[in-house]
Amino acid sequence: MDELFTKNPITKSEAIEDQGISLKVIGIGGAGTNMVDRIKLDNLADLHLAVVNTDRKTLAVSPVQERLMIGRKLTRGLSAGGETEIGRMAAEESRDELARMVTGVDLVFLLVGLGGGTGSGAAPVLAQVAREKGAMVITFATLPFHGEGSRRQEQAKDALCALRDVCHAVITLPNDVLIREIGENDTLMEALSKADGWISKGVSSIWSMLFAQGLINVDFGALKNAFHITGGKTLYGLGYGEGYNAVENALKSLDQCPLLHLPENYASQKADVLILNVTGGTDLGMSQVNRILDAVSEKFSSKENTILSAAQDASMTRVIYITVIGVSDLNGNGPARIRKHTPAAVPVIHTEQAEKELRKARKPQRVDQEEFAFPSDRDNRGLFEDTEPNVYDGEDLDIPTFLRRSLKITS
């Protein structure tokens, strides 16, 4: 899969000028900042970059021009210390500044590493603010390694649920899966670079759908309509092929993409709406694009629910990149019906008391078990009623233990 990350399929000089669409990539937290730093190297036209963090030192070394330190009063320029609540409160403190950052932006790519404090706590707040400002929000979120501990896993899980509630699409990239693609001799920097490459290619593909001069371009309205629901599961996969059998090789590569074989995607890979981007050299023809469309739509969706984008890169020959991004039902029970109505606005929580009330309301209510009275000698002994009691140390062993000892069975 290394070839997927060797070069950006579309160069800046090939971009369509003045599309009237504002795109911004925002990295939040330490991991998110590192991801944006890599995308800066791709030099994509009409794509603005920004980073958000509580840590002043991390922001100071970022080459990205637009930088925002949140929670100045709360953290005083220090990190959130792995505390999600501190990250959330820092974002709430700087809510007005976050709003200014996304005002006038049509599409926000939010990049975050979940499991820590700033990213897990502040990302859902930023996503919510961006939606309130009318932006479409697509989030790329890395998940912690299994060995990082249950606490980080739980924080990542909670943050992921919060993000799915407010984002138009959330693409998850588990570190445990990405690490399998790393060679034994790769350095730590090379490993991180490859992991970030998955995100960079996803951003580049959506960017090329809207801006690159191609055989088939996608209108932003169609893209936004495809992701008009929230709370769903997002499929994401990449494929690469070269040579005379570039199409077949690319489809085989896509089929082997580890991100399409995650547990949540394995049971059902059918998507309600699928975005398919095909990029090739000047030798890329519509017959090849149609072959890819037939194969991909049969596997992941249907032609009626597939939005196709195809672009050419003059610097490539007999090379094809495939990107699929699909939205499906979160329960994974097969394609779900797409809701036609506009989703309700996400409630804004401004106080800790309000949030506690909301969490309490959402928490399943436990029904208290009826108390059992201590059994007496007159209790019905069922099948043992006409026999002598089996008494040991003053207890009738024919009576169940939970009755004899007045125990409550907890759920």
C-alpha positions in Angstrom: 0.0 0.0 0.0 3.0 2.3 0.1 2.3 3.5 -3.4 -0.8 5.2 -2.1 1.2 7.7 -0.3 4.1 8.4 -2.6 2.6 11.4 -4.3 -0.5 13.5 -4.4 -2.6 12.5 -7.5 -3.6 16.1 -8.4 -1.2 19.0 -8.4 -2.0 22.6 -7.6 -1.5 23.9 -11.1 -4.3 21.6 -12.3 -7.0 23.0 -10.0 -10.0 24.8 -11.3 -9.9 28.4 -10.3 -12.5 30.4 -8.4 -15.0 27.6 -7.5 -16.6 29.9 -4.9 -16.3 27.1 -2.2 -14.3 27.6 0.9 -12.6 24.5 2.4 -10.6 24.4 5.6 -8.6 21.7 7.3 -8.5 22.0 11.1 -6.3 19.9 13.2 -7.2 19.8 16.9 -5.0 18.5 19.7 -1.5 17.3 19.4 -2.2 14.5 16.9 -4.5 16.6 14.8 -1.8 19.3 14.6 0.7 16.8 13.3 -1.8 15.6 10.6 -2.3 19.1 9.3 1.4 19.7 9.2 1.7 16.8 6.7 -1.2 18.0 4.5 0.5 21.3 4.2 3.2 19.5 2.2 0.6 18.5 -0.4 0.1 22.2 -1.5 -3.5 21.9 -2.4 -5.1 25.1 -3.9 -8.0 26.7 -2.2 -7.5 24.7 0.9 -6.9 26.7 4.1 -5.2 25.1 7.1 -5.5 25.8 10.8 -4.6 24.1 14.1 -6.2 24.3 17.5 -4.7 23.3 20.8 -4.5 24.0 24.5 -0.7 23.6 24.5 1.2 26.7 23.6 4.4 24.9 22.9 2.9 22.5 20.4 1.3 25.4 18.5 4.5 27.4 18.5 6.4 24.8 16.4 3.6 24.2 13.8 4.4 25.6 10.4 0.7 26.3 9.8 -0.1 30.0 9.7 -3.5 30.0 11.4 -3.2 28.8 15.0 -5.6 29.1 17.9 -4.9 28.4 21.5 -8.1 27.6 23.4 -8.8 27.7 27.1 -6.3 30.4 28.0 -7.8 31.0 31.4 -8.4 27.4 32.1 -5.1 25.8 31.1 -2.8 28.9 30.9 -1.2 27.5 27.7 -0.6 24.0 29.1 -2.0 20.7 27.8 -5.3 19.2 29.0 -3.3 16.5 30.7 -5.3 13.7 29.1 -8.5 15.0 30.7 -11.4 15.1 28.2 -13.5 17.4 30.4 -10.7 20.0 30.4 -10.5 19.8 26.7 -14.3 20.3 26.4 -14.3 23.2 28.8 -11.3 24.8 27.0 -13.3 24.7 23.8 -16.4 26.1 25.4 -14.3 29.0 26.9 -13.1 29.8 23.4 -16.3 29.1 21.6 -16.5 32.6 20.0 -13.0 32.3 18.7 -13.8 28.9 17.2 -16.9 30.4 15.6 -14.8 33.1 13.9 -12.4 30.4 12.6 -15.2 28.5 10.7 -17.4 31.5 9.7 -17.9 31.5 5.9 -16.4 28.0 5.5 -18.4 25.6 3.4 -16.6 22.4 4.1 -14.5 21.7 7.3 -12.2 18.7 7.5 -11.6 18.1 11.2 -8.5 16.0 12.0 -8.1 14.6 15.5 -6.5 11.8 17.4 -9.0 10.4 20.0 -8.2 9.1 23.4 -6.4 12.1 24.9 -7.7 15.3 26.5 -7.8 18.2 24.0 -8.8 16.3 20.9 -11.4 14.1 22.5 -13.0 16.9 24.5 -12.8 19.8 22.1 -13.4 18.2 18.7 -17.1 17.6 19.2 -17.5 21.2 20.4 -15.7 22.5 17.3 -17.7 20.3 15.0 -20.9 21.5 16.5 -19.9 25.2 16.2 -19.0 24.6 12.5 -22.4 23.0 11.8 -24.1 26.0 13.5 -22.2 28.2 11.1 -23.6 26.2 8.1 -20.5 24.2 7.3 -20.4 20.6 6.2 -18.1 18.7 8.6 -16.1 15.6 7.7 -13.9 14.3 10.5 -10.9 11.9 10.2 -10.3 10.4 13.7 -7.5 8.1 14.7 -8.2 5.7 17.5 -5.6 4.7 20.2 -3.6 1.5 20.2 -5.2 -1.3 22.2 -2.2 -1.3 24.5 -2.7 2.3 25.5 -5.1 1.3 28.2 -8.8 1.1 28.9 -9.1 4.7 30.0 -7.9 6.1 26.6 -10.1 3.5 24.8 -13.2 4.7 26.7 -12.4 8.4 26.2 -12.0 7.7 22.5 -15.2 5.7 22.3 -17.2 8.5 24.1 -15.7 11.2 21.8 -16.4 9.1 18.7 -20.1 8.9 19.7 -20.2 12.6 20.3 -18.6 13.4 17.0 -21.0 11.1 15.1 -23.9 13.0 16.6 -22.8 16.3 15.1 -20.6 15.5 12.1 -21.8 14.8 8.6 -19.2 12.0 8.3 -16.7 10.5 10.7 -14.0 8.3 9.2 -12.2 6.3 11.8 -8.6 5.1 11.5 -7.6 2.7 14.3 -3.9 2.8 15.0 -3.8 -1.0 15.5 -4.9 -1.4 11.9 -2.6 1.2 10.4 0.4 -0.2 12.2 0.1 -3.4 10.2 1.0 -1.6 7.1 4.3 -0.5 8.5 7.5 -2.3 7.6 9.8 -3.8 10.3 12.6 -1.4 9.4 10.4 1.8 9.4 11.4 4.5 11.8 8.8 6.1 14.1 8.6 9.2 11.9 8.0 7.0 8.8 5.3 5.1 10.6 3.5 8.3 11.6 3.9 9.6 8.1 2.2 6.6 6.6 -0.6 6.8 9.1 -1.2 10.4 8.3 -1.0 9.5 4.6 -4.4 7.8 4.8 -5.9 11.0 6.0 -4.1 13.1 3.4 -5.4 10.9 0.6 -8.9 11.2 1.8 -8.8 14.9 2.0 -7.1 15.1 -1.4 -9.7 12.9 -3.0 -12.6 15.0 -1.8 -10.7 18.1 -2.8 -10.1 16.8 -6.3 -13.8 16.0 -6.7 -14.6 19.7 -6.3 -11.6 21.5 -7.7 -9.5 19.3 -10.0 -10.0 19.5 -13.8 -11.4 16.1 -14.6 -13.5 13.9 -16.8 -16.4 14.1 -14.2 -16.6 16.7 -11.4 -18.9 16.7 -8.4 -21.0 19.7 -7.5 -20.7 20.7 -3.9 -24.4 20.6 -3.4 -24.5 16.9 -4.5 -21.6 16.2 -2.1 -23.4 17.9 0.8 -26.7 16.2 0.1 -24.9 12.8 0.2 -23.9 13.5 3.8 -27.0 15.2 4.9 -27.7 12.8 7.8 -25.7 12.5 11.0 -25.0 9.6 13.4 -24.2 7.1 10.6 -21.2 4.9 9.9 -18.7 5.9 7.3 -16.9 3.5 5.0 -13.5 4.6 3.7 -11.1 2.8 1.5 -8.2 3.4 -0.9 -6.9 1.4 -3.9 -3.9 1.7 -6.1 -3.0 0.0 -9.4 -0.4 0.4 -12.1 0.7 -1.2 -15.4 -1.4 -2.7 -18.2 -3.8 -4.2 -15.7 -4.0 -1.0 -13.6 -7.8 -1.2 -13.2 -7.7 -4.8 -11.9 -4.8 -4.1 -9.7 -6.5 -1.0 -8.2 -9.7 -3.0 -7.5 -7.7 -5.8 -5.9 -5.8 -3.2 -3.8 -9.1 -1.6 -2.7 -10.5 -5.0 -1.8 -7.5 -5.6 0.5 -7.6 -2.1 2.1 -7.5 -2.8 5.9 -9.9 0.1 6.7 -12.6 -1.8 4.8 -12.1 -4.8 7.0 -12.7 -3.2 10.4 -15.2 -5.2 12.6 -17.9 -2.5 12.2 -17.6 -2.6 8.4 -17.0 -6.4 7.9 -20.6 -7.5 8.5 -22.0 -5.2 5.9 -20.1 -3.1 3.4 -23.2 -1.8 1.7 -23.6 2.0 1.9 -26.7 4.1 1.4 -24.7 6.7 -0.5 -21.2 6.1 -2.0 -18.7 8.7 -3.2 -16.3 7.2 -5.8 -13.3 9.1 -6.9 -11.1 7.7 -9.7 -7.8 9.4 -10.6 -5.5 8.3 -13.4 -3.1 9.6 -16.1 -4.0 11.1 -19.5 -4.6 7.5 -20.7 -7.5 7.1 -18.3 -10.7 6.6 -20.4 -14.4 6.3 -19.7 -14.4 2.6 -20.4 -11.9 2.1 -17.5 -13.9 4.4 -15.2 -17.1 2.5 -16.0 -15.4 -0.8 -15.2 -14.4 0.5 -11.8 -17.9 2.0 -11.3 -19.5 -1.4 -12.0 -17.3 -3.3 -9.7 -17.3 -0.8 -6.8 -21.1 -0.1 -6.9 -21.8 -3.8 -7.0 -19.7 -4.4 -3.9 -20.5 -1.3 -1.8 -23.8 0.3 -3.1 -25.7 0.7 -6.3 -25.2 2.9 -9.3 -28.2 5.0 -8.4 -26.7 5.8 -5.0 -23.1 6.3 -6.2 -21.7 9.8 -6.9 -18.8 9.4 -9.4 -15.8 11.7 -9.8 -13.0 11.1 -12.3 -9.9 13.2 -12.9 -6.7 13.0 -14.9 -3.2 13.8 -13.9 -0.8 14.5 -16.8 2.2 13.3 -14.7 0.9 9.8 -14.4 0.8 6.9 -16.9 -0.9 3.6 -16.4 -1.6 4.5 -12.8 -5.0 4.5 -11.1 -6.1 5.7 -7.6 -9.5 4.7 -6.3 -11.1 6.3 -3.2 -14.5 5.2 -1.8 -16.3 7.1 1.0 -19.8 5.8 1.9 -22.4 6.5 4.5 -24.4 3.6 5.9 -26.6 2.8 8.9 -24.7 2.8 12.2 -26.2 -0.5 13.3 -24.6 -2.2 10.3 -27.7 -4.2 9.4 -27.5 -3.4 5.7 -28.4 -0.4 3.7 -30.8 1.9 5.6 -33.3 4.3 4.2 -31.9 7.8 3.9 -34.0 10.4 5.8 -35.2 13.1 3.5 -35.8 15.7 6.2 -33.3 18.1 7.5 -31.8 16.8 10.8 -32.8 18.7 13.9 -30.4 21.2 15.3 -28.0 19.8 17.9 -28.7 21.2 21.4 -26.0 23.6 22.7 -24.9 22.9 26.3 -23.6 25.9 28.0 -23.4 24.9 31.6 -22.1 21.9 33.5 -25.4 21.5 35.3 -27.3 21.3 32.0 -24.8 18.7 30.8 -25.3 16.6 34.0 -29.0 16.8 33.5 -28.7 15.7 29.9 -26.4 12.8 30.8 -28.8 11.7 33.5 -31.7 11.8 31.1 -29.8 9.7 28.5 -28.6 7.1 31.1 -30.8 4.0 31.1 -32.9 4.0 34.2 -32.3 1.0 36.5 -35.4 -0.7 37.8 -34.9 -1.6 41.4 -35.4 -5.3 42.1 -38.2 -6.1 44.5 -37.0 -7.0 47.9 -37.1 -10.6 48.9 -38.2 -11.3 52.5 -36.3 -13.8 54.5 -38.0 -17.2 54.1 -39.9 -18.7 57.0 -40.5 -22.3 58.0 -43.9 -22.0 56.4 -42.6 -21.1 52.9 -43.6 -23.4 50.1 -40.7 -25.8 49.4 -42.0 -26.9 46.0 -41.1 -30.5 45.1 -39.5 -30.8 48.6 -42.6 -29.9 50.5 -43.4 -33.4 51.6 -39.8 -34.3 52.5 -37.7 -33.6 55.5 -35.7 -30.3 55.2 -32.1 -30.7 54.2 -30.8 -28.5 57.0 -27.1 -27.7 57.5 -25.8 -25.3 60.1 -29.3 -24.0 60.7 -30.1 -23.3 57.0 -32.5 -25.2 54.7 -30.4 -26.0 51.7 -33.5 -26.8 49.6 -34.3 -23.1 49.6 -32.2 -21.1 46.9 -29.2 -19.2 48.4 -30.5 -15.8 47.2 -33.7 -16.4 49.1 -32.0 -17.8 52.2 -29.6 -14.9 52.5 -31.9 -12.1 51.2 -29.5 -11.3 48.3 -30.3 -8.8 45.5 -29.5 -9.8 42.0 -27.9 -6.8 40.3 -28.1 -6.2 36.6 
